[in-house]
Amino acid sequence: MHHLGVTFIILTEYILKNNNGLKYQEGKYVDYELHGQGINYYNNGGKYEGGFAHGRFHGKGIRTQADGTTASREYNNGKVVKKNITDLLYL
């Protein structure tokens, strides 16, 4: 079965009230889940920019705190497999 990916921004009352402080997401969605490169923006001013697979962090990504502090990570199906990647390519 082939699925067409669509790029758009989700901003709903549900997301604002739920999802661990998630404010909104940008990226490509497949079957209603973020898939590929995307960005999570959080209510506290932080963000995650990087890879997603079926709505979970996947591949290389950077977390940026509200104060500008960054931390690079590599994920596999939502779980951290490497921290502070030095050879991370800009996403």
Biopython code that builds the backbone (N, CA, C, O; Angstrom):
import numpy as np
from Bio.PDB.StructureBuilder import StructureBuilder

atoms = [
    (1, "MET", "N", (0.832, -1.164, 0.000)),
    (1, "MET", "CA", (0.000, 0.000, 0.000)),
    (1, "MET", "C", (0.885, 1.239, 0.000)),
    (1, "MET", "O", (1.807, 1.324, 0.812)),
    (2, "HIS", "N", (0.640, 2.190, -0.873)),
    (2, "HIS", "CA", (1.415, 3.417, -0.983)),
    (2, "HIS", "C", (0.690, 4.538, -0.255)),
    (2, "HIS", "O", (-0.518, 4.720, -0.407)),
    (3, "HIS", "N", (1.461, 5.296, 0.551)),
    (3, "HIS", "CA", (0.874, 6.403, 1.303)),
    (3, "HIS", "C", (1.474, 7.713, 0.816)),
    (3, "HIS", "O", (2.688, 7.816, 0.638)),
    (4, "LEU", "N", (0.654, 8.683, 0.608)),
    (4, "LEU", "CA", (1.100, 9.997, 0.185)),
    (4, "LEU", "C", (1.421, 10.835, 1.413)),
    (4, "LEU", "O", (0.562, 11.025, 2.274)),
    (5, "GLY", "N", (2.649, 11.338, 1.505)),
    (5, "GLY", "CA", (3.036, 12.207, 2.619)),
    (5, "GLY", "C", (2.629, 13.634, 2.335)),
    (5, "GLY", "O", (2.704, 14.095, 1.197)),
    (6, "VAL", "N", (2.200, 14.328, 3.363)),
    (6, "VAL", "CA", (1.759, 15.707, 3.241)),
    (6, "VAL", "C", (2.502, 16.529, 4.278)),
    (6, "VAL", "O", (2.603, 16.124, 5.436)),
    (7, "THR", "N", (3.025, 17.686, 3.871)),
    (7, "THR", "CA", (3.709, 18.576, 4.798)),
    (7, "THR", "C", (2.752, 19.666, 5.239)),
    (7, "THR", "O", (2.154, 20.350, 4.410)),
    (8, "PHE", "N", (2.608, 19.826, 6.552)),
    (8, "PHE", "CA", (1.759, 20.878, 7.106)),
    (8, "PHE", "C", (2.066, 21.063, 8.578)),
    (8, "PHE", "O", (2.839, 20.294, 9.151)),
    (9, "ILE", "N", (1.480, 22.057, 9.192)),
    (9, "ILE", "CA", (1.670, 22.324, 10.609)),
    (9, "ILE", "C", (0.401, 21.942, 11.346)),
    (9, "ILE", "O", (-0.700, 22.288, 10.915)),
    (10, "ILE", "N", (0.548, 21.228, 12.459)),
    (10, "ILE", "CA", (-0.600, 20.892, 13.291)),
    (10, "ILE", "C", (-0.593, 21.822, 14.500)),
    (10, "ILE", "O", (0.419, 21.928, 15.193)),
    (11, "LEU", "N", (-1.696, 22.484, 14.755)),
    (11, "LEU", "CA", (-1.848, 23.302, 15.949)),
    (11, "LEU", "C", (-3.288, 23.158, 16.400)),
    (11, "LEU", "O", (-4.193, 23.753, 15.816)),
    (12, "THR", "N", (-3.494, 22.371, 17.433)),
    (12, "THR", "CA", (-4.853, 22.121, 17.889)),
    (12, "THR", "C", (-4.942, 22.284, 19.391)),
    (12, "THR", "O", (-3.927, 22.251, 20.087)),
    (13, "GLU", "N", (-6.141, 22.457, 19.887)),
    (13, "GLU", "CA", (-6.365, 22.559, 21.323)),
    (13, "GLU", "C", (-5.889, 21.293, 22.016)),
    (13, "GLU", "O", (-5.346, 21.370, 23.118)),
    (14, "TYR", "N", (-6.075, 20.138, 21.405)),
    (14, "TYR", "CA", (-5.638, 18.872, 21.991)),
    (14, "TYR", "C", (-4.132, 18.870, 22.224)),
    (14, "TYR", "O", (-3.669, 18.530, 23.312)),
    (15, "ILE", "N", (-3.379, 19.245, 21.215)),
    (15, "ILE", "CA", (-1.923, 19.239, 21.338)),
    (15, "ILE", "C", (-1.477, 20.247, 22.394)),
    (15, "ILE", "O", (-0.540, 19.974, 23.144)),
    (16, "LEU", "N", (-2.127, 21.400, 22.465)),
    (16, "LEU", "CA", (-1.746, 22.394, 23.453)),
    (16, "LEU", "C", (-1.961, 21.905, 24.883)),
    (16, "LEU", "O", (-1.237, 22.315, 25.789)),
    (17, "LYS", "N", (-2.937, 21.040, 25.093)),
    (17, "LYS", "CA", (-3.259, 20.578, 26.437)),
    (17, "LYS", "C", (-2.612, 19.246, 26.785)),
    (17, "LYS", "O", (-2.590, 18.873, 27.958)),
    (18, "ASN", "N", (-2.094, 18.529, 25.825)),
    (18, "ASN", "CA", (-1.564, 17.189, 26.043)),
    (18, "ASN", "C", (-0.164, 17.057, 25.461)),
    (18, "ASN", "O", (0.475, 18.059, 25.140)),
    (19, "ASN", "N", (0.304, 15.847, 25.329)),
    (19, "ASN", "CA", (1.564, 15.530, 24.643)),
    (19, "ASN", "C", (2.800, 16.103, 25.316)),
    (19, "ASN", "O", (3.678, 16.621, 24.627)),
    (20, "ASN", "N", (2.898, 16.029, 26.632)),
    (20, "ASN", "CA", (4.114, 16.412, 27.356)),
    (20, "ASN", "C", (4.616, 17.811, 27.025)),
    (20, "ASN", "O", (5.815, 17.996, 26.814)),
    (21, "GLY", "N", (3.741, 18.785, 26.974)),
    (21, "GLY", "CA", (4.145, 20.162, 26.737)),
    (21, "GLY", "C", (4.355, 20.506, 25.278)),
    (21, "GLY", "O", (4.838, 21.597, 24.976)),
    (22, "LEU", "N", (4.011, 19.619, 24.367)),
    (22, "LEU", "CA", (4.176, 19.886, 22.943)),
    (22, "LEU", "C", (3.220, 20.980, 22.504)),
    (22, "LEU", "O", (2.014, 20.890, 22.732)),
    (23, "LYS", "N", (3.761, 22.016, 21.874)),
    (23, "LYS", "CA", (2.950, 23.128, 21.394)),
    (23, "LYS", "C", (2.453, 22.845, 19.977)),
    (23, "LYS", "O", (1.252, 22.891, 19.714)),
    (24, "TYR", "N", (3.384, 22.554, 19.068)),
    (24, "TYR", "CA", (2.996, 22.156, 17.715)),
    (24, "TYR", "C", (4.156, 21.475, 17.007)),
    (24, "TYR", "O", (5.291, 21.489, 17.483)),
    (25, "GLN", "N", (3.849, 20.879, 15.862)),
    (25, "GLN", "CA", (4.837, 20.154, 15.067)),
    (25, "GLN", "C", (4.828, 20.658, 13.635)),
    (25, "GLN", "O", (3.802, 21.107, 13.125)),
    (26, "GLU", "N", (5.985, 20.576, 12.994)),
    (26, "GLU", "CA", (6.114, 20.840, 11.559)),
    (26, "GLU", "C", (6.767, 19.622, 10.939)),
    (26, "GLU", "O", (7.649, 19.010, 11.541)),
    (27, "GLY", "N", (6.340, 19.271, 9.746)),
    (27, "GLY", "CA", (7.003, 18.186, 9.050)),
    (27, "GLY", "C", (6.078, 17.431, 8.128)),
    (27, "GLY", "O", (4.966, 17.867, 7.831)),
    (28, "LYS", "N", (6.553, 16.308, 7.690)),
    (28, "LYS", "CA", (5.813, 15.445, 6.780)),
    (28, "LYS", "C", (5.091, 14.376, 7.587)),
    (28, "LYS", "O", (5.679, 13.752, 8.471)),
    (29, "TYR", "N", (3.835, 14.171, 7.284)),
    (29, "TYR", "CA", (3.014, 13.204, 7.994)),
    (29, "TYR", "C", (2.630, 12.056, 7.064)),
    (29, "TYR", "O", (2.264, 12.266, 5.908)),
    (30, "VAL", "N", (2.721, 10.851, 7.594)),
    (30, "VAL", "CA", (2.271, 9.656, 6.894)),
    (30, "VAL", "C", (1.349, 8.924, 7.864)),
    (30, "VAL", "O", (1.731, 8.634, 8.997)),
    (31, "ASP", "N", (0.139, 8.632, 7.412)),
    (31, "ASP", "CA", (-0.848, 7.971, 8.277)),
    (31, "ASP", "C", (-1.019, 8.719, 9.597)),
    (31, "ASP", "O", (-1.090, 8.102, 10.659)),
    (32, "TYR", "N", (-1.084, 10.038, 9.530)),
    (32, "TYR", "CA", (-1.334, 10.924, 10.672)),
    (32, "TYR", "C", (-0.206, 10.958, 11.694)),
    (32, "TYR", "O", (-0.425, 11.391, 12.825)),
    (33, "GLU", "N", (0.999, 10.513, 11.329)),
    (33, "GLU", "CA", (2.139, 10.541, 12.229)),
    (33, "GLU", "C", (3.301, 11.245, 11.544)),
    (33, "GLU", "O", (3.509, 11.090, 10.341)),
    (34, "LEU", "N", (4.060, 12.022, 12.318)),
    (34, "LEU", "CA", (5.230, 12.705, 11.784)),
    (34, "LEU", "C", (6.231, 11.651, 11.333)),
    (34, "LEU", "O", (6.548, 10.724, 12.078)),
    (35, "HIS", "N", (6.731, 11.801, 10.097)),
    (35, "HIS", "CA", (7.620, 10.788, 9.519)),
    (35, "HIS", "C", (8.607, 11.486, 8.596)),
    (35, "HIS", "O", (8.198, 12.196, 7.677)),
    (36, "GLY", "N", (9.908, 11.291, 8.831)),
    (36, "GLY", "CA", (10.943, 11.994, 8.081)),
    (36, "GLY", "C", (11.484, 13.132, 8.929)),
    (36, "GLY", "O", (11.461, 13.053, 10.157)),
    (37, "GLN", "N", (11.972, 14.188, 8.290)),
    (37, "GLN", "CA", (12.501, 15.334, 9.030)),
    (37, "GLN", "C", (11.362, 16.195, 9.559)),
    (37, "GLN", "O", (10.369, 16.421, 8.866)),
    (38, "GLY", "N", (11.512, 16.673, 10.789)),
    (38, "GLY", "CA", (10.470, 17.507, 11.367)),
    (38, "GLY", "C", (10.962, 18.263, 12.581)),
    (38, "GLY", "O", (12.114, 18.134, 12.996)),
    (39, "ILE", "N", (10.052, 19.065, 13.148)),
    (39, "ILE", "CA", (10.373, 19.871, 14.325)),
    (39, "ILE", "C", (9.220, 19.790, 15.318)),
    (39, "ILE", "O", (8.058, 19.943, 14.943)),
    (40, "ASN", "N", (9.546, 19.550, 16.582)),
    (40, "ASN", "CA", (8.601, 19.668, 17.688)),
    (40, "ASN", "C", (8.911, 20.971, 18.405)),
    (40, "ASN", "O", (10.065, 21.216, 18.756)),
    (41, "TYR", "N", (7.914, 21.806, 18.631)),
    (41, "TYR", "CA", (8.066, 23.026, 19.414)),
    (41, "TYR", "C", (7.320, 22.820, 20.725)),
    (41, "TYR", "O", (6.190, 22.333, 20.727)),
    (42, "TYR", "N", (7.948, 23.187, 21.842)),
    (42, "TYR", "CA", (7.373, 22.947, 23.161)),
    (42, "TYR", "C", (6.933, 24.245, 23.825)),
    (42, "TYR", "O", (7.461, 25.315, 23.524)),
    (43, "ASN", "N", (5.976, 24.146, 24.719)),
    (43, "ASN", "CA", (5.438, 25.300, 25.434)),
    (43, "ASN", "C", (6.496, 26.047, 26.242)),
    (43, "ASN", "O", (6.358, 27.249, 26.471)),
    (44, "ASN", "N", (7.556, 25.354, 26.680)),
    (44, "ASN", "CA", (8.601, 25.989, 27.486)),
    (44, "ASN", "C", (9.620, 26.752, 26.642)),
    (44, "ASN", "O", (10.585, 27.289, 27.188)),
    (45, "GLY", "N", (9.425, 26.813, 25.310)),
    (45, "GLY", "CA", (10.341, 27.530, 24.428)),
    (45, "GLY", "C", (11.391, 26.652, 23.791)),
    (45, "GLY", "O", (12.143, 27.116, 22.934)),
    (46, "GLY", "N", (11.463, 25.394, 24.186)),
    (46, "GLY", "CA", (12.430, 24.476, 23.600)),
    (46, "GLY", "C", (11.905, 23.857, 22.312)),
    (46, "GLY", "O", (10.739, 24.024, 21.954)),
    (47, "LYS", "N", (12.792, 23.134, 21.619)),
    (47, "LYS", "CA", (12.374, 22.431, 20.403)),
    (47, "LYS", "C", (13.272, 21.228, 20.171)),
    (47, "LYS", "O", (14.377, 21.143, 20.706)),
    (48, "TYR", "N", (12.777, 20.305, 19.367)),
    (48, "TYR", "CA", (13.549, 19.174, 18.853)),
    (48, "TYR", "C", (13.462, 19.263, 17.346)),
    (48, "TYR", "O", (12.377, 19.398, 16.781)),
    (49, "GLU", "N", (14.614, 19.187, 16.697)),
    (49, "GLU", "CA", (14.648, 19.203, 15.235)),
    (49, "GLU", "C", (15.451, 18.001, 14.776)),
    (49, "GLU", "O", (16.610, 17.830, 15.154)),
    (50, "GLY", "N", (14.815, 17.160, 13.947)),
    (50, "GLY", "CA", (15.527, 15.981, 13.474)),
    (50, "GLY", "C", (14.606, 14.964, 12.849)),
    (50, "GLY", "O", (13.540, 15.296, 12.332)),
    (51, "GLY", "N", (15.032, 13.723, 12.906)),
    (51, "GLY", "CA", (14.308, 12.646, 12.262)),
    (51, "GLY", "C", (13.185, 12.083, 13.115)),
    (51, "GLY", "O", (13.253, 12.062, 14.344)),
    (52, "PHE", "N", (12.139, 11.624, 12.414)),
    (52, "PHE", "CA", (10.995, 10.963, 13.046)),
    (52, "PHE", "C", (10.664, 9.723, 12.232)),
    (52, "PHE", "O", (10.871, 9.691, 11.019)),
    (53, "ALA", "N", (10.153, 8.715, 12.900)),
    (53, "ALA", "CA", (9.625, 7.528, 12.235)),
    (53, "ALA", "C", (8.344, 7.146, 12.958)),
    (53, "ALA", "O", (8.363, 6.790, 14.136)),
    (54, "HIS", "N", (7.245, 7.223, 12.248)),
    (54, "HIS", "CA", (5.937, 6.863, 12.798)),
    (54, "HIS", "C", (5.642, 7.606, 14.101)),
    (54, "HIS", "O", (5.138, 7.020, 15.059)),
    (55, "GLY", "N", (5.965, 8.918, 14.128)),
    (55, "GLY", "CA", (5.661, 9.772, 15.270)),
    (55, "GLY", "C", (6.676, 9.767, 16.397)),
    (55, "GLY", "O", (6.508, 10.505, 17.368)),
    (56, "ARG", "N", (7.724, 8.958, 16.301)),
    (56, "ARG", "CA", (8.748, 8.881, 17.349)),
    (56, "ARG", "C", (10.065, 9.431, 16.828)),
    (56, "ARG", "O", (10.341, 9.370, 15.630)),
    (57, "PHE", "N", (10.893, 9.978, 17.749)),
    (57, "PHE", "CA", (12.227, 10.429, 17.368)),
    (57, "PHE", "C", (12.962, 9.245, 16.763)),
    (57, "PHE", "O", (12.925, 8.136, 17.295)),
    (58, "HIS", "N", (13.636, 9.499, 15.635)),
    (58, "HIS", "CA", (14.360, 8.417, 14.967)),
    (58, "HIS", "C", (15.464, 9.021, 14.120)),
    (58, "HIS", "O", (15.219, 9.938, 13.336)),
    (59, "GLY", "N", (16.672, 8.515, 14.273)),
    (59, "GLY", "CA", (17.812, 9.063, 13.543)),
    (59, "GLY", "C", (18.431, 10.206, 14.341)),
    (59, "GLY", "O", (18.279, 10.271, 15.561)),
    (60, "LYS", "N", (19.124, 11.102, 13.655)),
    (60, "LYS", "CA", (19.834, 12.198, 14.311)),
    (60, "LYS", "C", (18.913, 13.378, 14.571)),
    (60, "LYS", "O", (18.038, 13.695, 13.766)),
    (61, "GLY", "N", (19.130, 14.020, 15.712)),
    (61, "GLY", "CA", (18.328, 15.179, 16.052)),
    (61, "GLY", "C", (19.004, 16.062, 17.074)),
    (61, "GLY", "O", (19.942, 15.641, 17.751)),
    (62, "ILE", "N", (18.527, 17.287, 17.185)),
    (62, "ILE", "CA", (19.065, 18.253, 18.139)),
    (62, "ILE", "C", (17.933, 18.781, 18.996)),
    (62, "ILE", "O", (16.901, 19.216, 18.484)),
    (63, "ARG", "N", (18.134, 18.740, 20.309)),
    (63, "ARG", "CA", (17.198, 19.360, 21.250)),
    (63, "ARG", "C", (17.780, 20.715, 21.631)),
    (63, "ARG", "O", (18.949, 20.813, 22.004)),
    (64, "THR", "N", (16.972, 21.745, 21.535)),
    (64, "THR", "CA", (17.385, 23.090, 21.918)),
    (64, "THR", "C", (16.490, 23.558, 23.056)),
    (64, "THR", "O", (15.266, 23.577, 22.926)),
    (65, "GLN", "N", (17.109, 23.934, 24.174)),
    (65, "GLN", "CA", (16.363, 24.439, 25.326)),
    (65, "GLN", "C", (16.014, 25.904, 25.093)),
    (65, "GLN", "O", (16.572, 26.535, 24.194)),
    (66, "ALA", "N", (15.116, 26.444, 25.875)),
    (66, "ALA", "CA", (14.692, 27.840, 25.749)),
    (66, "ALA", "C", (15.866, 28.806, 25.900)),
    (66, "ALA", "O", (15.851, 29.887, 25.311)),
    (67, "ASP", "N", (16.882, 28.434, 26.679)),
    (67, "ASP", "CA", (18.048, 29.311, 26.883)),
    (67, "ASP", "C", (19.083, 29.184, 25.767)),
    (67, "ASP", "O", (20.129, 29.832, 25.820)),
    (68, "GLY", "N", (18.805, 28.356, 24.758)),
    (68, "GLY", "CA", (19.712, 28.189, 23.628)),
    (68, "GLY", "C", (20.662, 27.014, 23.755)),
    (68, "GLY", "O", (21.358, 26.689, 22.793)),
    (69, "THR", "N", (20.715, 26.372, 24.903)),
    (69, "THR", "CA", (21.555, 25.195, 25.104)),
    (69, "THR", "C", (21.098, 24.071, 24.174)),
    (69, "THR", "O", (19.902, 23.804, 24.059)),
    (70, "THR", "N", (22.054, 23.414, 23.510)),
    (70, "THR", "CA", (21.691, 22.333, 22.594)),
    (70, "THR", "C", (22.324, 21.012, 23.026)),
    (70, "THR", "O", (23.355, 20.979, 23.698)),
    (71, "ALA", "N", (21.680, 19.946, 22.623)),
    (71, "ALA", "CA", (22.203, 18.600, 22.856)),
    (71, "ALA", "C", (21.845, 17.755, 21.643)),
    (71, "ALA", "O", (20.680, 17.671, 21.253)),
    (72, "SER", "N", (22.849, 17.134, 21.055)),
    (72, "SER", "CA", (22.599, 16.273, 19.896)),
    (72, "SER", "C", (22.417, 14.832, 20.376)),
    (72, "SER", "O", (23.041, 14.386, 21.339)),
    (73, "ARG", "N", (21.560, 14.143, 19.686)),
    (73, "ARG", "CA", (21.241, 12.757, 20.038)),
    (73, "ARG", "C", (20.997, 11.951, 18.766)),
    (73, "ARG", "O", (20.700, 12.500, 17.705)),
    (74, "GLU", "N", (21.131, 10.651, 18.903)),
    (74, "GLU", "CA", (20.689, 9.745, 17.851)),
    (74, "GLU", "C", (19.690, 8.790, 18.488)),
    (74, "GLU", "O", (19.931, 8.237, 19.561)),
    (75, "TYR", "N", (18.561, 8.609, 17.805)),
    (75, "TYR", "CA", (17.456, 7.816, 18.342)),
    (75, "TYR", "C", (17.160, 6.616, 17.450)),
    (75, "TYR", "O", (17.409, 6.633, 16.245)),
    (76, "ASN", "N", (16.627, 5.583, 18.076)),
    (76, "ASN", "CA", (16.104, 4.445, 17.346)),
    (76, "ASN", "C", (14.728, 4.158, 17.931)),
    (76, "ASN", "O", (14.605, 3.696, 19.066)),
    (77, "ASN", "N", (13.701, 4.437, 17.145)),
    (77, "ASN", "CA", (12.325, 4.183, 17.554)),
    (77, "ASN", "C", (11.982, 4.838, 18.892)),
    (77, "ASN", "O", (11.339, 4.228, 19.746)),
    (78, "GLY", "N", (12.423, 6.099, 19.063)),
    (78, "GLY", "CA", (12.097, 6.868, 20.253)),
    (78, "GLY", "C", (13.061, 6.731, 21.415)),
    (78, "GLY", "O", (12.919, 7.431, 22.417)),
    (79, "LYS", "N", (14.038, 5.848, 21.302)),
    (79, "LYS", "CA", (14.992, 5.639, 22.390)),
    (79, "LYS", "C", (16.366, 6.166, 21.996)),
    (79, "LYS", "O", (16.803, 5.981, 20.860)),
    (80, "VAL", "N", (17.054, 6.828, 22.941)),
    (80, "VAL", "CA", (18.389, 7.369, 22.686)),
    (80, "VAL", "C", (19.380, 6.218, 22.523)),
    (80, "VAL", "O", (19.441, 5.314, 23.356)),
    (81, "VAL", "N", (20.157, 6.264, 21.432)),
    (81, "VAL", "CA", (21.205, 5.266, 21.225)),
    (81, "VAL", "C", (22.597, 5.904, 21.263)),
    (81, "VAL", "O", (23.588, 5.211, 21.497)),
    (82, "LYS", "N", (22.679, 7.221, 21.033)),
    (82, "LYS", "CA", (23.943, 7.956, 21.137)),
    (82, "LYS", "C", (23.638, 9.362, 21.629)),
    (82, "LYS", "O", (22.639, 9.969, 21.243)),
    (83, "LYS", "N", (24.543, 9.882, 22.513)),
    (83, "LYS", "CA", (24.385, 11.246, 23.024)),
    (83, "LYS", "C", (25.528, 12.112, 22.541)),
    (83, "LYS", "O", (26.640, 11.631, 22.321)),
    (84, "ASN", "N", (25.241, 13.414, 22.375)),
    (84, "ASN", "CA", (26.246, 14.408, 22.011)),
    (84, "ASN", "C", (27.069, 14.002, 20.797)),
    (84, "ASN", "O", (28.292, 13.884, 20.865)),
    (85, "ILE", "N", (26.386, 13.795, 19.709)),
    (85, "ILE", "CA", (27.012, 13.395, 18.448)),
    (85, "ILE", "C", (27.860, 14.559, 17.930)),
    (85, "ILE", "O", (27.348, 15.666, 17.763)),
    (86, "THR", "N", (29.130, 14.325, 17.678)),
    (86, "THR", "CA", (30.014, 15.401, 17.229)),
    (86, "THR", "C", (30.013, 15.543, 15.705)),
    (86, "THR", "O", (30.346, 16.611, 15.190)),
    (87, "ASP", "N", (29.656, 14.516, 14.997)),
    (87, "ASP", "CA", (29.684, 14.568, 13.537)),
    (87, "ASP", "C", (28.285, 14.783, 12.945)),
    (87, "ASP", "O", (28.039, 14.442, 11.788)),
    (88, "LEU", "N", (27.367, 15.353, 13.745)),
    (88, "LEU", "CA", (25.995, 15.556, 13.303)),
    (88, "LEU", "C", (25.953, 16.564, 12.158)),
    (88, "LEU", "O", (26.464, 17.677, 12.283)),
    (89, "LEU", "N", (25.362, 16.182, 11.078)),
    (89, "LEU", "CA", (25.173, 17.102, 9.957)),
    (89, "LEU", "C", (23.991, 18.010, 10.265)),
    (89, "LEU", "O", (23.020, 17.579, 10.887)),
    (90, "TYR", "N", (24.067, 19.245, 9.841)),
    (90, "TYR", "CA", (22.953, 20.159, 10.072)),
    (90, "TYR", "C", (21.730, 19.638, 9.363)),
    (90, "TYR", "O", (21.773, 19.307, 8.178)),
    (91, "LEU", "N", (20.651, 19.569, 10.088)),
    (91, "LEU", "CA", (19.402, 19.009, 9.554)),
    (91, "LEU", "C", (18.653, 20.056, 8.804)),
    (91, "LEU", "O", (17.574, 19.785, 8.277)),
]
sb = StructureBuilder()
sb.init_structure("model")
sb.init_model(0)
sb.init_chain("A")
sb.init_seg("    ")
for serial, (resi, resn, name, xyz) in enumerate(atoms, 1):
    if name == "N":
        sb.init_residue(resn, " ", resi, " ")
    sb.init_atom(name, np.array(xyz, "f"), 0.0, 1.0, " ", f" {name:<3s}", serial, name[0])
structure = sb.get_structure()
